[in-house]
Amino acid sequence: MLWDRGTWEPEGDPDRMLAKGDLKFSLHGEKLRGSWVLVRMRHDKFGGRSKSKRNNWLLIKHTTNFQKTAMAMLS
């Protein structure tokens, strides 16, 4: 379990992005920072949305300049 304190801000119209299944936002927390995206999965292991009532989402961290610099230093 991850607990954090901070704020978040959408990177666009949150209602429109949620309806599309692609919510981009920034986190400004003590532990989690940077740009993230929540992406609705089209299919799950039970055959997709038409056959399943499950609504699965993926949380993906966008690569930051700091991460790119660190990876270049390790290469």
C-alpha positions in Angstrom: 0.0 0.0 0.0 1.3 3.4 -0.9 0.3 6.5 1.0 1.3 10.0 -0.1 0.3 13.6 0.5 0.0 16.2 -2.2 -2.1 17.5 -5.0 -2.8 16.4 -8.6 -3.8 18.5 -11.6 -5.3 17.2 -14.9 -3.4 17.9 -18.2 -6.6 18.9 -20.1 -10.3 18.4 -19.6 -10.6 15.5 -17.0 -14.2 14.7 -18.0 -13.4 14.4 -21.7 -10.2 12.3 -20.9 -12.1 9.9 -18.6 -14.8 9.3 -21.2 -12.0 8.6 -23.8 -10.3 6.3 -21.3 -7.0 8.2 -21.3 -6.6 10.5 -18.2 -3.3 12.4 -18.2 -2.4 14.2 -15.0 0.5 15.5 -12.9 1.2 14.5 -9.2 2.8 16.9 -6.8 3.3 14.7 -3.8 6.0 13.9 -1.2 6.7 10.5 -2.8 5.0 10.6 -6.2 5.8 13.4 -8.6 5.6 14.0 -12.3 3.4 13.2 -15.2 1.2 10.1 -15.2 -1.6 8.6 -17.3 -4.4 6.3 -16.5 -5.4 4.2 -19.5 -8.6 2.1 -19.7 -7.8 -1.4 -21.0 -10.0 -2.5 -23.9 -9.9 -6.3 -23.1 -9.5 -8.3 -20.0 -9.1 -12.0 -19.4 -12.9 -12.5 -19.7 -13.3 -11.4 -23.3 -13.6 -7.6 -23.2 -16.0 -5.0 -22.1 -19.0 -6.5 -23.9 -18.9 -9.7 -21.9 -17.4 -8.4 -18.6 -18.5 -5.8 -16.2 -14.8 -5.3 -15.1 -13.3 -1.9 -15.9 -9.5 -2.3 -15.7 -7.1 0.6 -15.9 -3.3 0.9 -16.2 -1.3 3.5 -14.4 1.8 4.5 -16.4 4.5 7.0 -15.3 5.8 9.2 -18.1 9.5 9.4 -18.5 11.0 12.6 -17.0 14.2 14.4 -18.0 15.7 13.3 -14.7 15.1 9.6 -15.6 16.6 10.1 -19.0 19.7 11.7 -17.6 20.1 9.0 -15.0 19.7 6.2 -17.7 22.3 8.0 -19.9 24.8 8.1 -17.0 24.3 4.3 -16.4 24.8 3.4 -20.0 
